[in-house]
Amino acid sequence: MHSRRTVLTTAAAAAAAAAGGAKPSIGHQPPSPAAAPVSAPVPSAATRARLRRLISRMTPQEKAGQLFVMRVYGHSATDPDPADAAANQQEIGVANAAELIAKYHVGGIIYFGWAHNTREPHQIADLSNGIQKAAAAQRVPVPLLISTDQEHGIVARVGAPATLFPGAMALGAGGSRDDAHTAARIAGEELYAMGIRQDYAPDADVNINPANPVIGVRSFGADPQAVARMVAAEVKGYQGAGIASCAKHFPGHGDTDTDSHIGLPYIHHTAKEWERLDAPPFKAAIAAGIDSIMTAHIVVPAFDPSEDPATLSRPILTGILRERLGYDGVVVTDSLGMEGVRKKYGDARVPVLALKAGVDQLLNPPDLAVAHAAVLTALQEGELTERELDAKLMRILLLKERRGLFKDPYTTHRAVDRVVGIRSHLDAADRIADRTTTLLRNDGGILPLSRRRERRVLVAGVDAAAPSGTGGPPTTVLARTLTELGFTATALSTGMAPAQRQIDEAVAALGERDAVVVATYNVTADSRQRRLVAALLATGKPVVQLAVRNPYDIAQLDGVRAALASYSWTDVELRAAARVIAGRRDPAGRLPVAIMRADAPAQELYRIGHGLTY
């Protein structure tokens, strides 16, 4: 395992050295990217007065509900499948999204693939319209802010036929702010056409810890200034397409070896280290006019000696984010169902403490009835004041106003067909991906493979489960693409932890072929993937190793002479890697993180910016 302090020091040095489509035809038209604001427009006095009147009509129950963004199962707002209706009854006490809105007056709904919200674009549009119709039927009609996690790369809730782009670290390897802006703009246009008006992206974390289990390739890299530039580009891209962007996870989740879904991570940066390493991307997002910022369920003792997670910390959310950084947009929690925020306090205290800390929106509590009642009790007992709730509501409603929801929250199938997954968008994704694949090692010129010398290719290795609707399995995608490029390629899945039988099978299969491409996934010192690679190398045939998630695998793989990183195992990135392997594209990516030596973690194997070409 790499030393956190070593990597932090390396990244700090690198940071110091680096100072240096068609619009949706649906009601409100998103502005062109060129018109994207540098900061949020100042609402008129008339707009504020209208929204204040709206707030004044709400009961305390309605105001409390407007602060929540909730999951709901099903493909339809009124007629989900029976199993989804049963899941809703069990978890929320309602049958469908329309009943959820009528009972709790929630201000937002978040879409998930596992909740069966995102089957295909027309269905998503219909679900969005159904949700907005239910909102319009309330006593005080307020459109909902429909959101999702569409980071691209390894986190994508809306799959094909929507356009899927390389993820953040791949874009960081490409190094092009124009590509980051284009990817976000197109992604935003497609989400807008499906009725989704907020994307919980980009990830603004600076991944300086190779052992980070939850961020990794979701980050643009380990250089704070480079990450800041890419974050700003994506914020302008998303918001230029008419949807709200959300930078996450404040105050920075990049230097932890604990997953906040299952534990409570600590960030041990000093105030100066935070200012240098974690703050720049969030400052850049604020300067770019970011609509919303998501909190992290992490402890930062340097900022809050109480060791409350940042989501519940007034010194962090109000003292630093609001007062020091001057941010006055919407603050949304990360999911309140995660263990990191539930560890210290009960589910009834968490939403109240989050609101007191400076949060506006409460995302996905495990028990909405408990959370909603807790907010009302705190209001009745004076722990929260109605004036405080009104201020939070004003921020949320101003965001909805800015994103056109009061004017026209609906979409159409025609809008979907004109925008989602169109050829120009798919071509743009491929062009961007072609600039991201990184060639780490090419001793003896093994790459590119030759159709004359290495026509028969075995593709072995991991077949990780693909993110929602993003394709796969990886070995099949690689083999199919190589075959399309003139090779005769065969896929053989050997898994994350290949048994000796699977290793022997791969070696036997290679005996009848000229070369092997082996896909690896987060290789550690005790990973059985190392035995597979060693056995393939022992055959004497050309071995090409492709890291399909974090790029650090090469440090654990002795003897590999040809190594690449694709930063994800989604189709768009695997196809790009195959084109590089086949020599149809020159490798253009440059490492956005440092790779440290496995046997000497204080020493760099490859530094930030490393990348070979043909």
C-alpha positions as CSV (number, residue, x, y, z in Angstrom):
1,M,0.0,0.0,0.0
2,H,1.3,3.4,-0.9
3,S,2.1,5.9,1.9
4,R,-0.5,8.6,2.1
5,R,2.0,11.1,3.2
6,T,4.4,10.3,0.4
7,V,1.8,10.7,-2.2
8,L,0.5,13.9,-0.6
9,T,4.0,15.4,-0.7
10,T,4.5,14.2,-4.3
11,A,1.2,15.7,-5.4
12,A,1.9,19.0,-3.6
13,A,5.2,19.3,-5.4
14,A,3.5,18.6,-8.7
15,A,0.8,21.1,-8.0
16,A,3.4,23.8,-7.2
17,A,5.1,23.0,-10.5
18,A,1.9,23.1,-12.5
19,A,0.7,26.6,-11.6
20,G,0.8,26.9,-14.8
21,G,-25.1,19.4,-30.8
22,A,-28.8,20.4,-31.4
23,K,-30.7,22.1,-28.6
24,P,-33.7,20.4,-27.0
25,S,-37.0,21.7,-28.4
26,I,-38.7,21.8,-25.0
27,G,-40.1,25.0,-23.6
28,H,-37.2,26.8,-22.1
29,Q,-34.2,26.6,-24.5
30,P,-30.8,26.2,-22.7
31,P,-28.4,29.0,-23.5
32,S,-25.5,28.3,-25.9
33,P,-22.2,27.3,-24.2
34,A,-20.7,30.6,-25.3
35,A,-23.3,32.3,-23.2
36,A,-22.6,30.3,-20.0
37,P,-22.4,32.7,-17.1
38,V,-19.2,33.2,-15.2
39,S,-21.3,33.6,-12.1
40,A,-25.0,33.0,-11.3
41,P,-27.2,35.8,-12.6
42,V,-28.6,38.1,-9.9
43,P,-32.3,37.5,-9.7
44,S,-34.5,40.5,-10.1
45,A,-36.5,42.0,-7.2
46,A,-39.7,40.9,-8.9
47,T,-38.5,37.3,-9.1
48,R,-37.5,37.3,-5.4
49,A,-40.8,38.8,-4.4
50,R,-42.8,36.2,-6.4
51,L,-40.8,33.4,-4.8
52,R,-41.3,34.9,-1.4
53,R,-45.1,34.9,-2.0
54,L,-44.9,31.2,-3.0
55,I,-43.0,30.3,0.2
56,S,-45.5,32.3,2.3
57,R,-48.3,30.1,1.1
58,M,-46.6,26.9,2.3
59,T,-47.3,25.1,5.5
60,P,-44.4,24.0,7.7
61,Q,-45.0,20.4,6.5
62,E,-44.7,21.6,2.9
63,K,-41.6,23.7,3.6
64,A,-39.9,20.8,5.3
65,G,-40.7,18.5,2.4
66,Q,-39.3,20.9,-0.2
67,L,-35.9,20.4,1.4
68,F,-35.7,16.7,0.6
69,V,-34.5,14.9,-2.6
70,M,-35.7,11.4,-2.5
71,R,-35.3,8.1,-4.4
72,V,-38.4,6.3,-5.6
73,Y,-38.7,2.9,-7.4
74,G,-40.3,2.5,-10.8
75,H,-40.3,3.5,-14.4
76,S,-43.6,5.4,-14.1
77,A,-44.7,8.1,-11.7
78,T,-48.2,6.5,-11.3
79,D,-48.0,2.9,-12.5
80,P,-44.7,1.2,-11.5
81,D,-44.3,-2.5,-11.8
82,P,-45.8,-4.4,-8.8
83,A,-42.3,-5.2,-7.3
84,D,-41.4,-1.5,-7.4
85,A,-44.7,-0.5,-5.9
86,A,-44.0,-3.0,-3.1
87,A,-40.5,-1.6,-2.6
88,N,-41.9,1.9,-2.3
89,Q,-44.4,0.8,0.3
90,Q,-41.8,-0.9,2.3
91,E,-39.2,1.9,2.3
92,I,-41.3,5.1,1.9
93,G,-44.9,4.1,2.7
94,V,-46.3,5.1,-0.7
95,A,-46.8,3.2,-3.9
96,N,-45.3,5.5,-6.5
97,A,-43.7,8.9,-7.2
98,A,-47.0,10.7,-7.4
99,E,-48.0,9.5,-3.9
100,L,-44.6,10.4,-2.6
101,I,-45.0,14.0,-3.8
102,A,-48.6,14.3,-2.5
103,K,-47.7,12.9,1.0
104,Y,-44.3,14.5,1.6
105,H,-44.1,17.5,-0.8
106,V,-40.5,16.6,-1.7
107,G,-38.6,19.2,-3.7
108,G,-36.6,16.7,-5.7
109,I,-36.3,13.2,-6.9
110,I,-33.0,11.4,-7.8
111,Y,-32.9,8.7,-10.5
112,F,-31.1,5.4,-10.1
113,G,-30.7,2.5,-12.5
114,W,-31.2,0.0,-9.6
115,A,-34.5,1.8,-8.8
116,H,-35.6,1.1,-12.4
117,N,-36.0,4.8,-13.2
118,T,-33.7,4.8,-16.3
119,R,-34.7,2.0,-18.7
120,E,-34.5,4.0,-21.9
121,P,-34.8,7.7,-22.9
122,H,-38.5,7.9,-23.8
123,Q,-39.4,6.1,-20.6
124,I,-37.2,8.5,-18.6
125,A,-38.9,11.5,-20.3
126,D,-42.3,10.1,-19.5
127,L,-41.3,9.5,-15.9
128,S,-40.0,13.1,-15.6
129,N,-43.3,14.4,-17.1
130,G,-45.3,12.3,-14.7
131,I,-43.4,13.6,-11.7
132,Q,-43.8,17.2,-12.8
133,K,-47.6,16.7,-13.3
134,A,-47.8,15.3,-9.8
135,A,-46.0,18.4,-8.5
136,A,-48.3,20.7,-10.4
137,A,-51.3,19.1,-8.7
138,Q,-50.1,20.0,-5.2
139,R,-52.0,22.7,-3.2
140,V,-48.9,24.9,-3.6
141,P,-47.5,23.8,-7.0
142,V,-43.7,23.7,-7.1
143,P,-41.8,21.9,-9.9
144,L,-39.4,19.3,-8.8
145,L,-35.7,19.3,-9.4
146,I,-35.0,15.9,-11.0
147,S,-31.4,14.8,-10.5
148,T,-29.0,11.9,-11.1
149,D,-25.4,10.9,-10.9
150,Q,-24.2,11.0,-14.5
151,E,-20.5,11.5,-14.0
152,H,-19.7,9.3,-17.0
153,G,-16.9,6.7,-16.9
154,I,-17.6,4.3,-14.0
155,V,-20.6,6.3,-12.6
156,A,-23.5,6.5,-15.0
157,R,-27.2,6.1,-14.3
158,V,-28.5,6.7,-17.8
159,G,-27.0,4.2,-20.3
160,A,-27.1,3.6,-24.0
161,P,-28.6,4.7,-26.3
162,A,-27.7,8.0,-24.5
163,T,-24.2,9.1,-25.3
164,L,-21.6,7.9,-22.8
165,F,-18.3,9.8,-22.4
166,P,-15.0,9.0,-20.8
167,G,-14.9,9.6,-17.1
168,A,-13.1,12.3,-15.2
169,M,-9.6,10.8,-14.9
170,A,-9.7,9.8,-18.6
171,L,-10.5,13.4,-19.4
172,G,-7.8,14.5,-17.1
173,A,-5.4,12.3,-19.1
174,G,-6.6,14.0,-22.3
175,G,-5.9,17.3,-20.6
176,S,-8.2,19.3,-22.9
177,R,-10.6,21.8,-21.2
178,D,-12.4,22.0,-24.6
179,D,-13.1,18.2,-24.4
180,A,-14.3,18.5,-20.8
181,H,-16.6,21.3,-21.8
182,T,-17.9,19.5,-24.9
183,A,-18.6,16.3,-23.0
184,A,-20.4,18.1,-20.2
185,R,-22.4,20.3,-22.7
186,I,-23.6,17.3,-24.7
187,A,-24.3,15.2,-21.6
188,G,-26.3,18.1,-20.2
189,E,-28.3,18.6,-23.4
190,E,-29.2,14.9,-23.3
191,L,-30.2,14.9,-19.7
192,Y,-32.3,18.1,-20.3
193,A,-34.1,16.4,-23.1
194,M,-35.1,13.5,-20.7
195,G,-36.4,16.0,-18.1
196,I,-33.4,15.8,-15.8
197,R,-32.4,19.3,-14.7
198,Q,-29.5,18.5,-12.2
199,D,-26.4,16.4,-12.6
200,Y,-24.4,15.5,-9.5
201,A,-21.2,16.2,-11.5
202,P,-18.3,17.1,-11.8
203,D,-16.3,15.4,-9.1
204,A,-14.1,18.1,-7.7
205,D,-12.0,15.8,-5.5
206,V,-8.2,15.8,-6.0
207,N,-7.2,12.1,-5.9
208,I,-3.8,12.2,-4.3
209,N,-4.2,8.8,-2.5
210,P,-3.8,5.7,-4.7
211,A,-5.6,3.7,-2.1
212,N,-8.7,5.8,-2.3
213,P,-11.5,3.2,-2.6
214,V,-14.4,5.5,-3.5
215,I,-13.0,8.3,-5.7
216,G,-10.1,7.1,-7.8
217,V,-10.9,7.6,-11.5
218,R,-13.9,9.7,-10.6
219,S,-11.4,12.5,-10.0
220,F,-9.7,14.4,-12.8
221,G,-6.3,13.7,-11.2
222,A,-3.9,14.6,-8.5
223,D,-2.8,18.1,-9.6
224,P,-5.1,20.6,-7.9
225,Q,-4.7,23.3,-10.5
226,A,-5.3,20.9,-13.4
227,V,-8.4,19.5,-11.7
228,A,-9.6,23.0,-11.1
229,R,-9.4,23.8,-14.8
230,M,-11.3,20.7,-15.8
231,V,-14.0,21.3,-13.1
232,A,-14.6,24.8,-14.3
233,A,-14.9,23.6,-17.9
234,E,-17.5,21.0,-17.0
235,V,-19.5,23.4,-14.8
236,K,-19.8,25.8,-17.8
237,G,-20.6,22.9,-20.1
238,Y,-23.4,21.5,-18.0
239,Q,-24.9,24.8,-17.1
240,G,-24.5,26.1,-20.6
241,A,-26.8,23.3,-21.6
242,G,-29.4,24.5,-19.1
243,I,-29.0,22.0,-16.2
244,A,-27.7,22.5,-12.7
245,S,-24.2,21.3,-12.1
246,C,-23.0,20.0,-8.7
247,A,-19.4,20.0,-7.5
248,K,-18.6,17.2,-5.0
249,H,-17.6,16.3,-2.3
250,F,-16.8,19.3,-0.2
251,P,-14.4,19.9,1.4
252,G,-12.6,17.2,-0.6
253,H,-12.7,13.4,-0.6
254,G,-9.5,12.7,-2.5
255,D,-7.1,11.7,0.3
256,T,-8.8,8.9,2.1
257,D,-8.5,5.1,2.2
258,T,-12.0,4.6,3.7
259,D,-15.2,4.4,1.6
260,S,-17.8,6.8,3.2
261,H,-20.5,4.4,2.0
262,I,-19.4,1.9,4.6
263,G,-17.3,3.9,7.1
264,L,-16.4,7.4,8.3
265,P,-13.2,8.6,6.6
266,Y,-10.7,11.1,8.1
267,I,-8.8,13.7,6.1
268,H,-5.8,14.7,8.1
269,H,-4.7,17.7,6.0
270,T,-3.7,20.9,7.8
271,A,-5.5,24.1,6.9
272,K,-2.5,25.0,4.6
273,E,-2.5,21.6,2.9
274,W,-6.3,21.9,2.3
275,E,-5.9,25.3,0.8
276,R,-3.2,24.0,-1.6
277,L,-4.6,20.5,-2.4
278,D,-8.3,20.4,-1.9
279,A,-9.7,24.0,-2.2
280,P,-8.7,25.0,-5.8
281,P,-11.3,22.9,-7.7
282,F,-14.1,24.2,-5.4
283,K,-13.0,27.8,-5.8
284,A,-12.9,27.3,-9.6
285,A,-16.4,25.8,-9.5
286,I,-17.7,28.8,-7.5
287,A,-16.0,31.3,-9.8
288,A,-17.6,29.5,-12.8
289,G,-21.1,30.0,-11.3
290,I,-21.8,26.5,-9.9
291,D,-25.4,26.0,-9.0
292,S,-24.9,23.5,-6.2
293,I,-22.2,21.9,-4.1
294,M,-22.4,18.4,-2.5
295,T,-21.0,17.7,1.0
296,A,-18.7,14.9,2.0
297,H,-19.3,12.5,4.9
298,I,-15.7,12.9,6.1
299,V,-14.0,14.2,9.2
300,V,-11.5,17.0,8.9
301,P,-10.1,17.6,12.5
302,A,-8.2,20.7,11.4
303,F,-11.4,22.5,10.7
304,D,-13.8,20.9,13.2
305,P,-12.3,19.5,16.4
306,S,-15.7,18.0,17.3
307,E,-14.9,15.4,14.6
308,D,-18.4,15.7,13.1
309,P,-18.6,14.7,9.5
310,A,-18.4,17.7,7.1
311,T,-22.1,17.2,6.2
312,L,-23.0,18.0,9.8
313,S,-20.3,20.6,10.5
314,R,-21.2,24.3,10.8
315,P,-17.5,25.3,10.9
316,I,-17.0,23.6,7.5
317,L,-20.2,24.3,5.6
318,T,-21.0,27.8,7.0
319,G,-17.5,28.9,8.2
320,I,-15.5,27.8,5.2
321,L,-17.9,27.2,2.3
322,R,-20.3,30.0,2.9
323,E,-18.2,32.7,4.7
324,R,-14.6,32.1,3.6
325,L,-15.3,31.0,0.0
326,G,-18.4,33.3,-0.4
327,Y,-20.6,30.6,-1.8
328,D,-24.4,31.4,-1.6
329,G,-25.8,28.6,-3.9
330,V,-27.5,25.4,-3.0
331,V,-25.7,23.0,-0.7
332,V,-26.9,19.4,-0.9
333,T,-25.8,16.5,1.2
334,D,-24.4,13.3,-0.1
335,S,-26.8,10.4,0.4
336,L,-28.0,10.3,4.0
337,G,-28.2,6.6,3.7
338,M,-24.4,6.2,3.7
339,E,-22.7,4.9,6.8
340,G,-20.3,7.8,7.0
341,V,-23.0,10.2,8.1
342,R,-25.0,7.7,10.1
343,K,-22.1,6.5,12.2
344,K,-22.2,9.2,15.0
345,Y,-25.8,10.3,15.2
346,G,-29.2,8.6,14.6
347,D,-31.2,9.1,11.5
348,A,-33.5,11.5,13.3
349,R,-30.7,13.9,14.2
350,V,-28.7,13.8,11.0
351,P,-31.1,15.9,8.8
352,V,-31.5,18.5,11.6
353,L,-27.8,18.8,12.2
354,A,-27.2,19.0,8.4
355,L,-29.6,21.9,8.1
356,K,-28.1,23.7,11.1
357,A,-24.6,23.3,9.6
358,G,-25.6,25.1,6.4
359,V,-27.2,22.5,4.1
360,D,-30.2,23.3,1.9
361,Q,-31.1,20.0,0.4
362,L,-31.3,16.6,2.2
363,L,-30.5,13.8,-0.2
364,N,-32.0,10.3,0.0
365,P,-32.5,9.7,3.7
366,P,-32.9,6.0,4.7
367,D,-36.3,6.7,6.3
368,L,-38.1,9.7,4.9
369,A,-40.9,9.6,7.5
370,V,-38.3,9.8,10.3
371,A,-36.3,12.5,8.7
372,H,-39.3,14.7,7.7
373,A,-40.8,14.4,11.2
374,A,-37.4,15.3,12.8
375,V,-37.2,18.5,10.8
376,L,-40.8,19.4,11.8
377,T,-40.1,18.7,15.4
378,A,-36.9,20.9,15.3
379,L,-39.0,23.7,13.8
380,Q,-41.7,23.4,16.4
381,E,-39.2,23.3,19.3
382,G,-37.2,26.3,17.9
383,E,-34.0,24.4,17.1
384,L,-34.7,25.4,13.5
385,T,-36.5,28.7,12.7
386,E,-39.0,29.2,9.9
387,R,-36.8,32.1,8.8
388,E,-33.9,29.7,8.3
389,L,-36.0,27.3,6.3
390,D,-37.3,30.1,4.2
391,A,-33.8,31.2,3.3
392,K,-32.9,27.6,2.3
393,L,-36.1,27.4,0.2
394,M,-35.3,30.6,-1.5
395,R,-31.9,29.2,-2.7
396,I,-33.6,26.1,-3.9
397,L,-36.4,28.0,-5.7
398,L,-34.0,30.4,-7.3
399,L,-32.1,27.4,-8.7
400,K,-35.3,26.0,-10.1
401,E,-36.1,29.4,-11.6
402,R,-32.7,29.7,-13.1
403,R,-33.0,26.3,-14.8
404,G,-36.4,27.2,-16.3
405,L,-38.5,24.9,-14.2
406,F,-41.2,27.4,-13.4
407,K,-41.5,28.3,-17.0
408,D,-41.7,24.8,-18.5
409,P,-40.7,21.7,-16.6
410,Y,-41.8,19.2,-19.3
411,T,-40.2,17.5,-22.2
412,T,-41.3,15.5,-25.3
413,H,-40.4,12.3,-27.2
414,R,-39.5,14.6,-30.1
415,A,-37.0,16.4,-28.0
416,V,-35.5,13.1,-26.9
417,D,-35.2,11.9,-30.5
418,R,-33.6,15.2,-31.7
419,V,-30.9,15.1,-29.0
420,V,-30.3,11.8,-27.2
421,G,-27.6,9.5,-28.6
422,I,-27.5,11.2,-32.0
423,R,-24.7,10.4,-34.3
424,S,-22.8,13.7,-33.9
425,H,-22.8,13.2,-30.1
426,L,-21.6,9.6,-30.4
427,D,-18.8,10.7,-32.8
428,A,-17.8,13.4,-30.3
429,A,-17.5,10.8,-27.5
430,D,-15.2,8.6,-29.7
431,R,-13.0,11.6,-30.7
432,I,-12.6,12.6,-27.1
433,A,-11.9,9.1,-26.0
434,D,-9.2,8.8,-28.6
435,R,-7.3,11.5,-26.8
436,T,-7.3,9.8,-23.4
437,T,-5.7,6.4,-23.6
438,T,-2.3,6.5,-21.9
439,L,0.7,4.4,-23.0
440,L,2.8,3.8,-19.9
441,R,5.4,1.4,-21.1
442,N,6.4,0.0,-24.5
443,D,9.7,-1.7,-24.2
444,G,11.0,-3.1,-27.5
445,G,8.2,-1.5,-29.4
446,I,5.6,-4.3,-28.7
447,L,2.9,-1.8,-29.5
448,P,1.1,-1.2,-31.8
449,L,0.3,-4.8,-32.6
450,S,0.8,-5.8,-36.2
451,R,-2.0,-7.5,-38.2
452,R,0.7,-9.3,-40.1
453,R,2.8,-10.6,-37.1
454,E,0.1,-10.7,-34.3
455,R,-3.1,-11.3,-36.2
456,R,-4.5,-13.9,-33.8
457,V,-5.1,-12.1,-30.5
458,L,-6.3,-13.5,-27.2
459,V,-8.1,-11.0,-24.9
460,A,-8.1,-12.2,-21.3
461,G,-8.7,-10.7,-17.9
462,V,-11.4,-9.1,-15.8
463,D,-15.0,-8.6,-16.8
464,A,-16.1,-6.2,-14.1
465,A,-19.8,-5.6,-14.0
466,A,-20.5,-2.5,-16.1
467,P,-21.9,0.7,-14.7
468,S,-25.6,1.1,-15.6
469,G,-26.1,0.6,-19.3
470,T,-22.5,1.4,-20.3
471,G,-21.9,-1.9,-22.2
472,G,-19.4,-4.7,-21.7
473,P,-18.3,-7.2,-20.8
474,P,-14.8,-5.6,-21.3
475,T,-13.0,-8.6,-22.8
476,T,-15.8,-9.0,-25.3
477,V,-15.8,-5.3,-26.3
478,L,-12.0,-5.3,-26.7
479,A,-12.1,-8.5,-28.8
480,R,-14.9,-7.3,-31.0
481,T,-13.2,-4.0,-31.6
482,L,-9.9,-5.6,-32.5
483,T,-11.6,-8.0,-34.9
484,E,-13.3,-5.0,-36.5
485,L,-9.9,-3.5,-36.9
486,G,-8.5,-6.5,-38.9
487,F,-7.3,-8.9,-36.2
488,T,-8.8,-12.2,-35.2
489,A,-9.5,-11.7,-31.6
490,T,-11.1,-14.1,-29.0
491,A,-12.3,-13.1,-25.5
492,L,-11.6,-15.2,-22.5
493,S,-12.9,-13.9,-19.1
494,T,-10.6,-14.9,-16.2
495,G,-12.2,-12.8,-13.5
496,M,-11.0,-10.6,-10.7
497,A,-9.3,-13.5,-8.8
498,P,-8.4,-16.1,-11.4
499,A,-8.1,-19.6,-10.1
500,Q,-5.2,-21.8,-11.3
501,R,-7.6,-23.6,-13.7
502,Q,-8.5,-20.3,-15.3
503,I,-4.8,-19.3,-15.5
504,D,-4.0,-22.6,-17.2
505,E,-6.9,-22.2,-19.6
506,A,-5.6,-18.7,-20.6
507,V,-2.0,-20.0,-21.1
508,A,-3.4,-22.9,-23.3
509,A,-5.5,-20.5,-25.3
510,L,-2.5,-18.2,-25.9
511,G,-0.5,-21.1,-27.3
512,E,-2.6,-21.1,-30.4
513,R,-2.4,-17.3,-30.8
514,D,0.2,-14.6,-31.5
515,A,-0.3,-12.1,-28.7
516,V,-2.5,-11.4,-25.7
517,V,-4.2,-8.3,-24.3
518,V,-4.9,-8.8,-20.6
519,A,-7.3,-6.5,-18.8
520,T,-6.5,-5.8,-15.2
521,Y,-8.5,-4.1,-12.5
522,N,-7.0,-2.5,-9.4
523,V,-4.2,-5.0,-8.9
524,T,-2.8,-5.2,-5.3
525,A,0.2,-7.0,-3.9
526,D,-1.8,-10.1,-3.1
527,S,-4.0,-10.1,-6.2
528,R,-4.3,-13.3,-8.2
529,Q,-4.3,-11.2,-11.3
530,R,-0.5,-11.0,-10.8
531,R,-0.3,-14.8,-11.3
532,L,-2.3,-14.6,-14.5
533,V,0.0,-11.9,-16.0
534,A,3.1,-13.7,-14.9
535,A,1.9,-17.0,-16.5
536,L,1.1,-15.2,-19.7
537,L,4.5,-13.5,-19.7
538,A,6.2,-16.9,-19.2
539,T,4.9,-18.1,-22.6
540,G,7.2,-15.6,-24.4
541,K,4.3,-14.3,-26.5
542,P,3.8,-10.5,-26.6
543,V,1.7,-9.4,-23.6
544,V,-0.2,-6.1,-23.6
545,Q,-1.5,-5.1,-20.2
546,L,-4.5,-2.7,-20.0
547,A,-5.5,-1.2,-16.7
548,V,-9.3,-0.7,-17.0
549,R,-9.8,1.2,-13.8
550,N,-7.2,2.9,-11.6
551,P,-3.9,3.3,-13.6
552,Y,-1.7,2.1,-10.7
553,D,-1.7,-1.6,-11.7
554,I,1.6,-1.5,-13.6
555,A,3.5,-0.9,-10.3
556,Q,2.5,-4.4,-9.2
557,L,3.2,-6.3,-12.4
558,D,6.9,-7.2,-12.8
559,G,8.1,-8.0,-16.3
560,V,5.3,-6.3,-18.3
561,R,6.8,-4.5,-21.3
562,A,3.7,-3.0,-22.8
563,A,1.2,-1.3,-20.5
564,L,-1.7,1.1,-21.1
565,A,-4.4,2.8,-19.0
566,S,-8.0,3.4,-20.1
567,Y,-9.3,4.7,-16.7
568,S,-12.6,2.8,-17.2
569,W,-14.0,-0.3,-18.7
570,T,-17.0,1.4,-20.4
571,D,-17.4,0.8,-24.1
572,V,-16.3,4.2,-25.3
573,E,-12.9,4.0,-23.5
574,L,-12.3,0.3,-24.4
575,R,-12.9,0.9,-28.0
576,A,-10.4,3.8,-27.9
577,A,-7.8,1.6,-26.2
578,A,-8.3,-1.0,-28.9
579,R,-7.7,1.6,-31.6
580,V,-4.4,2.5,-29.9
581,I,-3.4,-1.2,-29.5
582,A,-4.1,-1.7,-33.2
583,G,-2.2,1.3,-34.2
584,R,-5.2,3.1,-35.6
585,R,-4.7,6.0,-33.2
586,D,-1.5,7.3,-31.5
587,P,-1.7,7.2,-27.7
588,A,-2.2,10.8,-26.6
589,G,-3.1,10.6,-22.9
590,R,-0.8,11.7,-20.1
591,L,-1.0,10.5,-16.6
592,P,-3.0,12.9,-14.4
593,V,-1.7,11.1,-11.3
594,A,1.6,9.8,-10.2
595,I,2.3,6.1,-10.0
596,M,4.6,5.2,-7.1
597,R,6.8,2.1,-7.0
598,A,5.4,-0.9,-5.2
599,D,8.8,-1.7,-3.6
600,A,9.7,1.8,-2.7
601,P,6.5,3.9,-2.2
602,A,8.5,7.1,-1.7
603,Q,9.7,6.9,-5.3
604,E,7.8,7.6,-8.4
605,L,7.6,5.0,-11.1
606,Y,5.8,7.4,-13.4
607,R,5.2,11.0,-12.7
608,I,2.2,13.2,-13.5
609,G,2.4,14.0,-17.2
610,H,4.1,10.7,-18.2
611,G,2.8,9.2,-21.4
612,L,4.5,7.6,-24.5
613,T,3.5,7.8,-28.1
614,Y,4.3,5.9,-31.3
